[in-house]
Amino acid sequence: MGKRDDLIAKYADDLKNKCGMTPDMDLLTKVTIGCGPAIYNDDASTVAGSQESELETVKTNFLIKKLGLSDGPELMEGINAVIETYGKSERNKYRAVVYYMLTKHFGKEAVYG
């Protein structure tokens, strides 16, 4: 297994144990690949759930540009719901896990089809 496979296994573990969901491994793999090299950078691989600017970036770059959603209050509500599910106190919120949950939350799995 390569480094990416190790990370995907770690993300799947977070989804199971911290978020209480059974991951769709195919989708999780595609979302992880979609994150590109950011997953290998300690800072870029996580989402700072308490930083407003970071959440705006997730909204703009992922929800609007990648998933093709229209801007509106429901986007930030979705992000907050995902952060809540992951656990506000959870220090490392992996970007791939957050993006995976957002993809599921908004029913946009087809983007990765």
C-alpha positions, 0 to 999 in steps of 0.5 A: 500500500502506498501513502495515499492508501494509508491516508484513505484507510485513516480517513475511513477510520475517522468516518467510522469511529468519529463520525459514526458512518460507514464510508463508501470506499469508492467515493472516499477514494475519489474525493481523496484523489480530488484533494490532490497533493494537499492531503500530504501537507500537514496544514492543508490536509486538515480543515480548521473548523473554527476559522471563518476564513477557512470555512469560506474557502471550503464553501467557495473552492469545494461546494461552489467550484467543485460540486457546482452548488449555488451560493446560499445560507444552506452551504454554510449550514451544511459545512457547520453540520459536517463540522458538528458531526466530525466533532467540534473538539476534534483537533484534526478534521481531515479535508478529505473526510470533510469533503466526503461528508459534504459530498454526501450531505448535498447528494453530489456523489455524481460529481465523482461518478 
